[in-house]
Amino acid sequence: MPLLSLKAVSKGFGPKKGRTEVLHDINLTVEEGEFVAIVGYSGAGKSTLINLVAGLERADEGEVLLAGKPISGPGPDRGVVFQSYSLLPWLTTFENVLLAVDQLFPDLTPQARKDRAKAVLESVNLGHALNKRPSELSGGMRQRVSVAGALAMDPKILLLDEPFSALDALTRATLQDELERIWEKHRKTVLMITNDVDEAILLADRIIPLSAGPQATLGPAVEVALDRPRDRKAMNHDPRFRSVRNTVIEYLLGPGSRKARASKKDAPAAAPQVERVEVPA
């Protein structure tokens, strides 16, 4: 049994007469310990997909299952890291993480809870910043605190909603490497959404493209058969990297594009453009 299953899931928004179906017939399985990346256009419904798994939204049709049980709302078995840092500004780094630990592990002694919070912050290389408040941290450090808070919950699956999209290129690259190291250490099941194809290849075991919306749906999965840990410089010269990259982009600019999907309905649409390694809005 896969850890996560989405079966024929559809989700729309708006009043009945003007309702827009954002996601259509989504079928997805994620195995325990797997790192899966969903890559797609901005505004296609990637965050809606994460919200369905997080229990923040309910599907109109289909089933969303975790360990075989329907997801009916948010829960500590799913740790979510959003684009924004979601930290309480009046608490220190340590206190932000300890707050989650205190809520989820009340049976532990106070010292054991403190040790757990400290250990998870050290695992993301923030042991030196325990007493700093969010305003004293860089954007990359704040996002590492968010990751630490999610890991402190010991969730069954970690949900990453474009966690590095608000960071500059250099910080983003550093955090990508950091996330791979953290994943290797904890081996949590991860479902990440991104519009950066190279980021997905660097981090994921499997990439699944999401077509343009409305009625966005998942395309064919692409395995990333690259050895870990992955070196971004060496990876660029690996023919397997180029093959995966080309396969994902060809789907997004071909069968998954706005133009291709609109043509099926005999409606004109402009073809999307790709800048660098990101799928455009």
Secondary structure per residue as TSV (DSSP state, phi and psi in degrees):
chain	resnum	aa	ss	phi	psi
A	1	M	-	360.0	126.2
A	2	P	-	-65.9	154.6
A	3	L	S	-67.9	-42.6
A	4	L	E	-123.2	135.1
A	5	S	E	-137.0	132.7
A	6	L	E	-118.8	123.7
A	7	K	E	-121.4	112.9
A	8	A	E	49.7	46.8
A	9	V	E	-85.8	131.6
A	10	S	E	-131.1	148.1
A	11	K	E	-148.6	131.2
A	12	G	E	-132.2	170.3
A	13	F	E	-137.4	154.5
A	14	G	S	104.9	170.6
A	15	P	-	-65.9	162.8
A	16	K	S	-55.5	-47.1
A	17	K	T	-69.6	-33.2
A	18	G	T	-112.6	24.5
A	19	R	-	-68.4	136.3
A	20	T	E	-109.2	122.6
A	21	E	E	-82.8	109.6
A	22	V	E	-77.4	-49.0
A	23	L	E	-116.4	139.6
A	24	H	E	-134.1	124.3
A	25	D	E	52.2	55.7
A	26	I	E	-83.4	122.8
A	27	N	E	-124.7	121.7
A	28	L	E	-150.8	138.5
A	29	T	E	-129.3	141.1
A	30	V	E	-129.3	123.9
A	31	E	-	-82.6	156.5
A	32	E	T	-60.8	132.1
A	33	G	T	83.7	-0.8
A	34	E	-	-87.5	148.3
A	35	F	E	-111.2	109.8
A	36	V	E	-115.2	134.0
A	37	A	E	-115.4	131.5
A	38	I	E	-100.6	120.4
A	39	V	E	-113.4	129.2
A	40	G	E	-166.2	-179.8
A	41	Y	-	-68.2	148.4
A	42	S	T	-63.2	133.3
A	43	G	T	83.6	3.6
A	44	A	S	-79.1	-21.0
A	45	G	S	122.1	17.0
A	46	K	H	-63.6	-45.1
A	47	S	H	-66.1	-34.7
A	48	T	H	-61.7	-40.0
A	49	L	H	-62.4	-44.7
A	50	I	H	-63.4	-41.1
A	51	N	H	-64.0	-32.6
A	52	L	H	-65.3	-42.1
A	53	V	H	-71.1	-36.1
A	54	A	H	-71.6	-14.8
A	55	G	T	85.1	12.6
A	56	L	S	-85.4	-17.6
A	57	E	S	-131.6	155.4
A	58	R	-	-111.4	137.1
A	59	A	-	-69.0	144.2
A	60	D	S	-74.6	-36.5
A	61	E	E	-140.1	154.6
A	62	G	E	88.0	-175.7
A	63	E	E	-125.9	142.9
A	64	V	E	-120.6	115.1
A	65	L	E	-121.7	138.2
A	66	L	E	-120.7	119.9
A	67	A	T	54.0	37.2
A	68	G	T	83.2	-1.8
A	69	K	E	-111.8	139.0
A	70	P	E	-62.0	139.1
A	71	I	-	-86.0	119.7
A	72	S	-	-114.1	-4.8
A	73	G	S	177.0	178.2
A	74	P	-	-62.5	154.5
A	75	G	-	-163.1	158.8
A	76	P	T	-70.0	-8.3
A	77	D	T	-77.6	-4.0
A	78	R	E	-128.5	115.7
A	79	G	E	-96.5	127.7
A	80	V	E	-114.3	132.2
A	81	V	E	-117.9	115.1
A	82	F	-	-91.5	175.2
A	83	Q	S	-63.3	-42.1
A	84	S	S	-81.9	160.1
A	85	Y	-	-80.0	-23.7
A	86	S	-	54.7	44.2
A	87	L	-	-110.8	147.7
A	88	L	-	-80.9	117.9
A	89	P	T	-68.7	-21.0
A	90	W	T	-88.7	-3.9
A	91	L	S	-103.8	152.4
A	92	T	-	-74.8	170.1
A	93	T	H	-53.0	-49.0
A	94	F	H	-62.4	-43.8
A	95	E	H	-67.9	-33.1
A	96	N	H	-62.5	-43.4
A	97	V	H	-75.1	-39.4
A	98	L	H	-61.5	-33.5
A	99	L	H	-57.3	-44.6
A	100	A	H	-66.7	-41.0
A	101	V	H	-64.3	-42.6
A	102	D	H	-61.4	-37.5
A	103	Q	H	-71.4	-36.1
A	104	L	H	-96.4	-20.5
A	105	F	-	-128.2	59.6
A	106	P	T	-66.9	-19.7
A	107	D	T	-79.4	-14.8
A	108	L	S	-75.3	154.3
A	109	T	-	-68.5	156.2
A	110	P	H	-53.3	-40.0
A	111	Q	H	-68.4	-38.3
A	112	A	H	-64.7	-36.8
A	113	R	H	-67.3	-40.9
A	114	K	H	-63.9	-40.6
A	115	D	H	-63.8	-38.1
A	116	R	H	-66.1	-45.1
A	117	A	H	-62.4	-43.4
A	118	K	H	-65.3	-41.5
A	119	A	H	-63.9	-41.0
A	120	V	H	-72.0	-32.7
A	121	L	H	-68.4	-37.4
A	122	E	H	-66.2	-32.1
A	123	S	H	-68.5	-21.2
A	124	V	T	-106.0	21.6
A	125	N	T	61.0	41.6
A	126	L	-	-122.7	22.4
A	127	G	G	-62.3	-25.1
A	128	H	G	-82.6	-8.3
A	129	A	G	-117.9	25.2
A	130	L	T	-59.1	-36.2
A	131	N	T	-101.2	11.5
A	132	K	-	-91.5	145.0
A	133	R	-	-88.2	160.3
A	134	P	G	-51.5	-35.4
A	135	S	G	-65.5	-18.8
A	136	E	G	-93.9	0.7
A	137	L	S	-108.4	153.1
A	138	S	-	-74.3	167.2
A	139	G	H	-58.8	-41.0
A	140	G	H	-64.3	-39.1
A	141	M	H	-68.0	-39.3
A	142	R	H	-61.8	-39.9
A	143	Q	H	-68.7	-31.9
A	144	R	H	-67.2	-34.0
A	145	V	H	-63.2	-40.8
A	146	S	H	-62.3	-42.0
A	147	V	H	-63.8	-41.5
A	148	A	H	-62.3	-42.5
A	149	G	H	-60.6	-40.4
A	150	A	H	-67.6	-41.7
A	151	L	H	-67.2	-33.3
A	152	A	H	-62.2	-24.3
A	153	M	T	-73.8	-13.7
A	154	D	-	52.9	54.7
A	155	P	-	-74.5	162.1
A	156	K	S	-72.4	-32.9
A	157	I	E	-142.6	142.2
A	158	L	E	-105.0	125.1
A	159	L	E	-108.2	120.1
A	160	L	E	-114.3	113.1
A	161	D	E	-99.0	85.1
A	162	E	S	43.6	58.4
A	163	P	T	-65.9	-18.8
A	164	F	T	-112.1	9.4
A	165	S	T	-67.4	-25.1
A	166	A	T	-90.5	2.5
A	167	L	S	-98.2	155.7
A	168	D	-	-70.1	164.9
A	169	A	H	-59.4	-42.9
A	170	L	H	-68.6	-43.7
A	171	T	H	-64.7	-39.1
A	172	R	H	-61.0	-44.8
A	173	A	H	-62.5	-41.3
A	174	T	H	-62.5	-43.4
A	175	L	H	-70.0	-32.1
A	176	Q	H	-61.2	-46.5
A	177	D	H	-63.0	-39.2
A	178	E	H	-64.8	-40.8
A	179	L	H	-64.8	-39.7
A	180	E	H	-62.6	-41.3
A	181	R	H	-64.1	-43.0
A	182	I	H	-63.7	-41.9
A	183	W	H	-63.5	-41.7
A	184	E	H	-61.4	-35.0
A	185	K	H	-74.1	-44.0
A	186	H	H	-99.0	-24.5
A	187	R	-	53.3	41.0
A	188	K	-	-75.3	149.0
A	189	T	E	-67.7	132.9
A	190	V	E	-129.9	133.7
A	191	L	E	-119.8	114.8
A	192	M	E	-119.1	141.5
A	193	I	E	-113.1	144.4
A	194	T	E	-159.9	160.5
A	195	N	S	-111.8	14.9
A	196	D	B	-107.1	107.2
A	197	V	H	-64.3	-42.7
A	198	D	H	-65.4	-36.3
A	199	E	H	-60.5	-43.1
A	200	A	H	-63.0	-42.0
A	201	I	H	-66.4	-38.7
A	202	L	H	-62.9	-35.7
A	203	L	H	-105.6	-32.9
A	204	A	-	-93.3	156.5
A	205	D	S	-83.4	-28.7
A	206	R	E	-148.7	138.1
A	207	I	E	-117.6	134.9
A	208	I	E	-126.1	116.1
A	209	P	E	-75.7	143.6
A	210	L	E	-109.3	126.2
A	211	S	-	-68.0	168.4
A	212	A	-	-66.1	152.1
A	213	G	S	-96.0	-179.6
A	214	P	S	-72.1	174.3
A	215	Q	S	57.3	43.3
A	216	A	B	-63.3	143.2
A	217	T	-	-141.1	165.1
A	218	L	B	-84.6	139.8
A	219	G	-	-90.5	-168.9
A	220	P	-	-69.6	139.0
A	221	A	-	-71.4	146.8
A	222	V	E	-123.1	120.3
A	223	E	E	-74.9	142.1
A	224	V	-	-108.9	92.5
A	225	A	-	-92.1	57.6
A	226	L	-	-112.2	138.8
A	227	D	-	-64.7	148.1
A	228	R	S	-108.7	151.3
A	229	P	S	-69.5	151.3
A	230	R	-	-96.9	131.3
A	231	D	-	-100.5	118.8
A	232	R	H	-63.3	-32.7
A	233	K	H	-70.7	-47.3
A	234	A	H	-66.8	-34.6
A	235	M	H	-61.4	-35.9
A	236	N	T	-62.5	-21.5
A	237	H	T	-101.6	4.9
A	238	D	-	-90.0	124.4
A	239	P	H	-60.6	-26.6
A	240	R	H	-67.4	-37.6
A	241	F	H	-61.4	-48.1
A	242	R	H	-63.2	-36.6
A	243	S	H	-64.8	-46.5
A	244	V	H	-63.1	-46.0
A	245	R	H	-59.7	-47.2
A	246	N	H	-64.2	-39.6
A	247	T	H	-62.8	-44.9
A	248	V	H	-66.5	-47.3
A	249	I	H	-67.1	-37.8
A	250	E	H	-62.5	-36.7
A	251	Y	H	-67.5	-45.7
A	252	L	H	-66.4	-33.3
A	253	L	H	-91.8	-8.3
A	254	G	T	-110.4	-105.5
A	255	P	T	-59.1	-28.5
A	256	G	T	-92.9	3.3
A	257	S	S	-81.3	164.5
A	258	R	H	-61.7	-41.3
A	259	K	H	-63.2	-47.2
A	260	A	H	-64.8	-40.3
A	261	R	H	-72.5	-35.8
A	262	A	H	-69.0	-34.4
A	263	S	H	-64.8	-26.9
A	264	K	T	-66.7	-23.3
A	265	K	T	-103.8	9.6
A	266	D	T	58.8	35.4
A	267	A	-	-119.6	134.5
A	268	P	-	-72.7	151.0
A	269	A	-	-157.8	154.3
A	270	A	-	-84.2	140.9
A	271	A	-	-72.6	139.7
A	272	P	-	-73.5	160.6
A	273	Q	-	-116.5	149.3
A	274	V	-	-109.7	127.6
A	275	E	B	-107.3	123.5
A	276	R	T	53.8	-117.6
A	277	V	T	-113.3	8.5
A	278	E	B	-104.6	147.2
A	279	V	-	-83.1	126.6
A	280	P	-	-76.5	168.1
A	281	A	-	-72.0	360.0
